[in-house]
Amino acid sequence: MTHMIRTLALSILAAFTFSACTTTVSSSNLGATPAQPAEVKVAEKPVPQDPALVITTEEVAALVNDPAKAGTFVLVDARPAVKYEAGHVPGAISIPKVQLQNSLDKLPKDKLIIFYCGGVTCKLSPESAEIAMKAGFTNVKVWYEGEPEWVKQGHYNEVATKFVEKLVMKPSQDAYMLVDSRPAVKYRKSFIPTAVSIPNVEMELKKGLLPADKATKLIFYCGGYDCVLSHKAAATALSLGYTNVMVYAAGEPAWKDAGLPLWGDEASGVVKAAAPAKANALPEAISPDEFKKLVAGKGAQFIDVRDPEEFAAGHIPGAINITEEDFIFRTKESVAKLNKEGRVVFYCTTGGRSASSFYALLESEYTNKENMQYLDAKCNIAPDGQFTVEK
């Protein structure tokens, strides 16, 4: 009896084993190599953190967003250059870890040096900090959370010319929208191919032009590093729920300097016919030299069309602050503040907003239009009112 039970058990076991084996075989894989176990991806381990070197994302954001702290620290992206070009923290410089030993002369020893890379599992930033400290740098921090946490916390990145060039000149399936945040008058003259015009001052009115998919890559640009319009537009996009927001801070001037193609009236050779002017009307744009002479001789009413916080940080002595937005949306109240005779000169940082304000008034009831001019040039103004102007 025992022998019969043992024999029956072995038969059942053999049948079960055969069934289990044959159920995994189909006519489509007969003779094929047996499937390999799925590869298990091992999670990267966080790098050890030195408490004495740690600086948090919140602390970095406080430094980056405070103009008063701008000259007190240097933010160093230790990742490879291609990663930096595709998205870095605003204001950061690129010194890949492999190049740091030969680039230490680029770093000041009297400022806070902050190294970052690709997050808590990335070793490039702590290794860069070690190289710097061995070279005698004593005020060093490591932002271990780095660029991934920056984006996760709702900030935007900056991108470089090479990244934008690849998107524009070598189209792929990667959806994006390139947005020119300058006034429309600047856009019409010349703009980066594929860009759409959504002036920052009109973002609320034209937000419907933005893509429905909030994950679409949005790249904003304007008139270069001194232009704040793209940064303001990017902040607005984040507030609207867009999650992949970037700023091409170098903007149209850098694109042009790189010899890359531009579209627009100037690029195509189209010259816009000027509106009929009175015989004694001044030229629309004032030259930098004439502007300097007028400031020195107090020979005009100067209108600073930048935002109030920019005006408060430094302006031409005697200038009054009436923003571009005021001239567009509150024209009557703005006109009431302008001189009814004599020269009236509009200025901003790069010439975009001053031109926009000028053209807005051409459609108004202002009676002193023949004496209006705008500065179409880069203007940097110190807190004490000293300034430089360059084309």
C-alpha positions as CSV (number, residue, x, y, z in Angstrom):
1,M,0.0,0.0,0.0
2,T,2.8,2.3,0.9
3,H,4.5,1.6,-2.4
4,M,1.2,2.4,-4.3
5,I,0.8,5.7,-2.5
6,R,4.4,6.7,-3.3
7,T,4.0,5.7,-6.9
8,L,0.7,7.7,-7.3
9,A,2.3,10.8,-5.6
10,L,5.3,10.7,-8.0
11,S,2.9,10.4,-11.0
12,I,0.9,13.5,-9.9
13,L,4.1,15.5,-9.3
14,A,5.5,14.6,-12.7
15,A,2.2,15.6,-14.4
16,F,2.1,18.9,-12.5
17,T,5.7,19.6,-13.5
18,F,5.1,18.8,-17.1
19,S,1.9,21.0,-17.1
20,A,3.7,23.9,-15.5
21,C,6.5,23.7,-18.1
22,T,4.3,23.4,-21.1
23,T,2.0,26.3,-20.2
24,T,4.9,28.7,-20.7
25,V,5.6,27.5,-24.3
26,S,3.6,28.7,-27.3
27,S,3.9,28.0,-31.0
28,S,5.5,31.5,-31.4
29,N,8.4,30.8,-29.1
30,L,9.2,27.1,-29.8
31,G,12.8,26.7,-30.4
32,A,13.5,30.3,-29.2
33,T,16.0,31.2,-26.5
34,P,14.4,31.0,-23.1
35,A,13.3,34.5,-21.8
36,Q,15.8,36.1,-19.5
37,P,14.7,37.5,-16.1
38,A,13.7,41.2,-16.3
39,E,16.6,43.4,-15.5
40,V,16.2,45.0,-12.1
41,K,17.4,48.6,-12.1
42,V,19.4,49.3,-9.0
43,A,18.6,52.7,-7.5
44,E,21.5,55.0,-7.2
45,K,22.6,55.7,-3.7
46,P,22.8,59.3,-2.4
47,V,26.3,60.6,-2.1
48,P,27.5,61.3,1.5
49,Q,26.7,64.9,2.6
50,D,29.1,67.0,4.6
51,P,26.8,69.0,7.0
52,A,29.4,71.8,7.0
53,L,29.0,72.2,3.3
54,V,25.3,71.8,2.8
55,I,23.2,74.6,1.4
56,T,19.5,74.0,0.7
57,T,17.3,74.8,-2.3
58,E,15.5,77.4,-0.3
59,E,18.7,79.2,0.6
60,V,19.9,79.1,-3.0
61,A,16.6,80.5,-4.2
62,A,16.9,83.3,-1.7
63,L,20.3,84.2,-3.1
64,V,19.3,84.0,-6.8
65,N,16.2,86.0,-6.3
66,D,17.7,88.8,-4.3
67,P,19.3,91.5,-6.5
68,A,21.2,92.8,-3.5
69,K,23.1,89.4,-3.2
70,A,24.0,89.2,-6.9
71,G,27.7,90.1,-6.5
72,T,28.3,88.1,-3.3
73,F,28.3,84.5,-4.6
74,V,29.1,82.4,-7.7
75,L,26.9,79.4,-8.6
76,V,28.8,76.7,-10.5
77,D,27.2,74.0,-12.5
78,A,29.6,71.0,-12.3
79,R,27.7,68.9,-14.9
80,P,28.9,68.4,-18.5
81,A,28.4,71.4,-20.7
82,V,25.6,69.7,-22.7
83,K,23.6,69.4,-19.5
84,Y,24.2,73.0,-18.7
85,E,23.1,74.1,-22.1
86,A,19.8,72.2,-21.9
87,G,18.8,73.8,-18.6
88,H,20.6,75.4,-15.7
89,V,19.8,77.6,-12.7
90,P,19.6,81.3,-13.6
91,G,22.9,83.0,-13.2
92,A,24.9,79.8,-12.9
93,I,28.2,79.5,-14.8
94,S,29.4,76.2,-16.4
95,I,32.6,74.6,-15.1
96,P,32.4,70.9,-15.5
97,K,34.1,69.0,-12.8
98,V,36.6,67.5,-15.2
99,Q,37.7,71.0,-16.2
100,L,37.7,72.6,-12.8
101,Q,41.4,72.0,-11.9
102,N,42.4,74.1,-15.0
103,S,39.6,76.7,-14.5
104,L,40.1,77.7,-10.8
105,D,41.3,81.1,-11.9
106,K,37.7,81.8,-13.0
107,L,36.5,81.7,-9.4
108,P,37.0,84.6,-6.9
109,K,38.3,83.7,-3.5
110,D,36.5,86.5,-1.8
111,K,33.0,85.3,-2.6
112,L,30.8,82.3,-1.7
113,I,31.2,79.5,-4.2
114,I,28.3,77.1,-4.6
115,F,28.7,73.9,-6.5
116,Y,25.7,71.9,-7.8
117,C,25.0,69.1,-10.3
118,G,22.2,66.5,-11.0
119,G,20.8,65.9,-7.5
120,V,21.6,64.0,-4.3
121,T,23.0,61.0,-6.2
122,C,25.4,63.1,-8.3
123,K,29.0,63.2,-7.0
124,L,30.3,65.9,-9.4
125,S,29.4,68.8,-7.0
126,P,31.0,67.4,-3.8
127,E,34.1,66.4,-5.8
128,S,34.3,69.9,-7.3
129,A,34.0,71.4,-3.8
130,E,36.9,69.2,-2.7
131,I,39.1,70.3,-5.6
132,A,38.4,74.0,-4.8
133,M,39.0,73.6,-1.1
134,K,42.4,71.9,-1.7
135,A,43.2,74.9,-3.9
136,G,42.7,77.3,-1.0
137,F,39.0,78.3,-1.4
138,T,37.5,78.6,2.1
139,N,34.0,79.9,1.5
140,V,32.5,76.8,-0.3
141,K,29.1,75.2,-0.3
142,V,27.6,72.1,-2.0
143,W,24.0,72.3,-3.1
144,Y,23.4,68.5,-3.0
145,E,19.8,68.8,-4.1
146,G,20.8,70.6,-7.2
147,E,19.0,71.3,-10.5
148,P,16.3,68.5,-10.2
149,E,15.0,69.9,-6.9
150,W,15.1,73.5,-8.3
151,V,12.7,72.5,-11.0
152,K,10.6,70.3,-8.7
153,Q,10.0,73.3,-6.4
154,G,8.5,75.3,-9.3
155,H,11.4,77.4,-10.6
156,Y,12.3,77.8,-14.2
157,N,15.7,77.0,-15.9
158,E,17.8,79.0,-18.3
159,V,19.0,77.5,-21.5
160,A,21.9,78.3,-23.9
161,T,22.0,79.3,-27.5
162,K,23.1,75.8,-28.6
163,F,20.1,74.3,-27.1
164,V,17.7,76.7,-28.7
165,E,19.6,76.3,-32.0
166,K,19.0,72.6,-31.9
167,L,15.3,73.0,-31.3
168,V,14.8,75.6,-34.0
169,M,17.2,74.4,-36.7
170,K,17.0,70.6,-36.3
171,P,13.3,70.0,-35.7
172,S,12.3,66.7,-33.9
173,Q,9.3,65.2,-32.3
174,D,10.0,67.2,-29.1
175,A,7.1,69.7,-28.9
176,Y,8.0,73.2,-27.8
177,M,6.9,76.8,-28.1
178,L,9.4,79.6,-28.4
179,V,8.0,82.9,-27.2
180,D,9.3,86.4,-27.9
181,S,8.5,88.5,-24.8
182,R,9.6,91.8,-26.3
183,P,7.1,94.5,-27.5
184,A,5.6,93.7,-30.9
185,V,7.5,96.5,-32.6
186,K,10.8,94.8,-31.8
187,Y,9.4,91.4,-32.8
188,R,8.4,92.7,-36.2
189,K,11.9,94.0,-36.9
190,S,13.6,90.7,-36.2
191,F,12.9,87.5,-34.3
192,I,14.2,84.0,-33.9
193,P,12.6,81.6,-36.4
194,T,9.4,79.8,-35.2
195,A,9.0,82.2,-32.3
196,V,5.5,83.6,-31.6
197,S,5.0,87.2,-30.3
198,I,3.5,87.4,-26.8
199,P,4.8,90.7,-25.3
200,N,5.2,90.4,-21.6
201,V,2.9,93.3,-21.0
202,E,0.1,91.4,-22.9
203,M,0.6,88.0,-21.3
204,E,-2.7,88.1,-19.5
205,L,-4.6,89.1,-22.7
206,K,-2.8,86.6,-24.9
207,K,-2.3,83.6,-22.6
208,G,-4.8,81.7,-24.8
209,L,-2.0,81.5,-27.4
210,L,0.0,79.2,-25.1
211,P,-0.4,75.5,-25.6
212,A,-3.2,73.6,-24.0
213,D,-0.8,70.9,-22.8
214,K,0.8,72.4,-19.6
215,A,3.7,70.0,-20.0
216,T,4.8,71.5,-23.3
217,K,8.3,73.0,-23.3
218,L,8.0,76.8,-23.2
219,I,11.1,78.9,-23.9
220,F,10.9,82.7,-23.4
221,Y,13.4,85.2,-24.7
222,C,13.8,89.0,-25.1
223,G,16.6,91.5,-25.6
224,G,19.5,89.8,-23.8
225,Y,20.8,89.4,-20.3
226,D,19.8,92.9,-19.2
227,C,16.2,92.4,-20.3
228,V,13.8,91.2,-17.6
229,L,10.7,90.7,-19.8
230,S,11.4,87.0,-20.5
231,H,11.9,86.3,-16.8
232,K,8.6,88.0,-16.0
233,A,6.8,86.0,-18.7
234,A,8.3,82.8,-17.5
235,A,7.1,83.5,-13.9
236,T,3.6,84.1,-15.3
237,A,3.7,80.8,-17.2
238,L,4.6,79.0,-14.0
239,S,1.7,80.7,-12.2
240,L,-0.6,79.4,-15.0
241,G,0.4,75.8,-14.3
242,Y,3.0,75.2,-17.0
243,T,5.6,72.8,-15.7
244,N,8.4,72.8,-18.3
245,V,9.3,76.5,-18.4
246,M,12.7,77.9,-19.6
247,V,14.3,81.3,-20.3
248,Y,16.8,81.9,-23.1
249,A,18.4,84.7,-21.2
250,A,21.0,85.6,-23.9
251,G,18.1,86.3,-26.2
252,E,17.9,87.7,-29.7
253,P,21.3,89.6,-29.5
254,A,23.2,86.4,-28.8
255,W,21.4,84.5,-31.5
256,K,22.3,87.3,-34.0
257,D,25.9,87.4,-32.8
258,A,26.2,83.6,-33.4
259,G,25.4,84.2,-37.0
260,L,22.1,82.4,-36.8
261,P,19.2,83.4,-39.1
262,L,16.5,85.8,-38.1
263,W,13.1,86.4,-39.5
264,G,11.2,89.8,-39.6
265,D,11.2,93.0,-41.5
266,E,14.9,93.8,-41.1
267,A,15.9,90.3,-42.0
268,S,13.8,90.3,-45.2
269,G,14.8,93.8,-46.2
270,V,11.3,95.1,-45.7
271,V,11.2,98.7,-44.6
272,K,8.1,99.8,-42.8
273,A,6.8,103.1,-44.2
274,A,7.0,105.8,-41.5
275,A,3.8,107.6,-40.6
276,P,3.5,111.1,-42.1
277,A,5.2,113.5,-39.7
278,K,5.2,117.2,-39.3
279,A,8.0,119.1,-41.1
280,N,9.6,120.0,-37.8
281,A,9.2,116.5,-36.2
282,L,12.3,115.0,-34.5
283,P,13.6,111.6,-35.6
284,E,11.8,108.8,-33.7
285,A,14.9,107.3,-32.2
286,I,17.5,109.4,-30.4
287,S,21.2,108.6,-30.8
288,P,23.2,107.6,-27.7
289,D,25.4,110.7,-28.0
290,E,22.4,113.0,-28.2
291,F,20.8,111.3,-25.3
292,K,23.9,111.8,-23.1
293,K,24.0,115.5,-24.1
294,L,20.4,116.0,-23.2
295,V,20.8,114.4,-19.8
296,A,23.8,116.5,-19.1
297,G,22.0,119.7,-20.1
298,K,18.7,118.7,-18.7
299,G,17.3,119.4,-22.1
300,A,14.3,117.1,-22.1
301,Q,11.6,115.4,-20.0
302,F,12.9,111.9,-19.4
303,I,10.4,109.1,-19.1
304,D,11.6,105.8,-17.6
305,V,9.1,103.2,-18.8
306,R,10.6,100.3,-16.8
307,D,8.8,98.7,-13.9
308,P,8.7,100.6,-10.5
309,E,11.2,98.3,-8.9
310,E,13.7,98.8,-11.7
311,F,13.2,102.6,-11.5
312,A,13.8,102.5,-7.7
313,A,17.1,100.6,-8.2
314,G,18.5,103.5,-10.3
315,H,17.2,106.0,-12.8
316,I,18.3,109.1,-14.8
317,P,18.2,112.1,-12.5
318,G,14.9,114.0,-12.8
319,A,13.2,111.2,-14.8
320,I,9.6,110.2,-14.0
321,N,8.4,106.7,-14.1
322,I,5.5,105.8,-16.4
323,T,5.5,102.2,-17.4
324,E,5.0,100.7,-20.8
325,E,1.9,99.0,-19.5
326,D,0.5,102.4,-18.4
327,F,1.0,103.9,-21.9
328,I,-0.8,100.9,-23.4
329,F,-3.7,100.4,-21.0
330,R,-4.0,103.7,-19.2
331,T,-3.1,106.1,-22.0
332,K,-5.2,109.1,-20.9
333,E,-3.8,109.2,-17.4
334,S,-0.2,108.7,-18.7
335,V,-0.5,111.5,-21.3
336,A,-1.6,113.9,-18.6
337,K,1.8,113.5,-17.0
338,L,3.8,114.5,-20.2
339,N,5.0,117.9,-21.1
340,K,2.8,119.6,-23.7
341,E,5.9,121.2,-25.3
342,G,9.6,120.6,-25.6
343,R,11.4,117.3,-26.0
344,V,10.1,114.1,-24.3
345,V,12.5,111.1,-24.3
346,F,11.5,107.6,-23.4
347,Y,14.1,105.1,-22.2
348,C,14.3,101.6,-20.7
349,T,17.0,98.9,-20.5
350,T,17.3,97.6,-24.1
351,G,15.0,99.9,-26.2
352,G,12.1,97.6,-26.5
353,R,9.7,99.0,-24.0
354,S,10.6,102.6,-24.8
355,A,9.8,102.0,-28.5
356,S,6.5,100.3,-27.5
357,S,5.5,103.3,-25.4
358,F,6.4,105.7,-28.2
359,Y,4.3,103.8,-30.7
360,A,1.4,103.5,-28.3
361,L,1.3,107.3,-28.0
362,L,1.3,107.8,-31.8
363,E,-2.3,106.5,-31.7
364,S,-3.3,108.7,-28.8
365,E,-4.6,112.3,-28.4
366,Y,-1.2,113.5,-27.2
367,T,-0.5,116.9,-28.9
368,N,3.3,117.0,-28.6
369,K,4.1,113.9,-30.7
370,E,6.6,115.8,-33.0
371,N,8.9,116.2,-30.0
372,M,8.8,112.6,-28.7
373,Q,11.8,110.4,-29.1
374,Y,12.9,107.0,-27.7
375,L,16.3,105.6,-26.9
376,D,16.8,102.4,-29.0
377,A,19.9,101.2,-27.2
378,K,21.2,99.4,-24.2
379,C,21.1,101.6,-21.1
380,N,22.6,100.5,-17.8
381,I,21.9,102.8,-14.8
382,A,23.6,102.7,-11.4
383,P,21.8,103.4,-8.1
384,D,23.4,106.9,-8.1
385,G,22.0,107.7,-11.5
386,Q,25.3,107.3,-13.4
387,F,24.7,105.4,-16.7
388,T,26.2,104.0,-19.8
389,V,24.6,103.7,-23.2
390,E,25.7,101.5,-26.1
391,K,24.1,100.3,-29.3
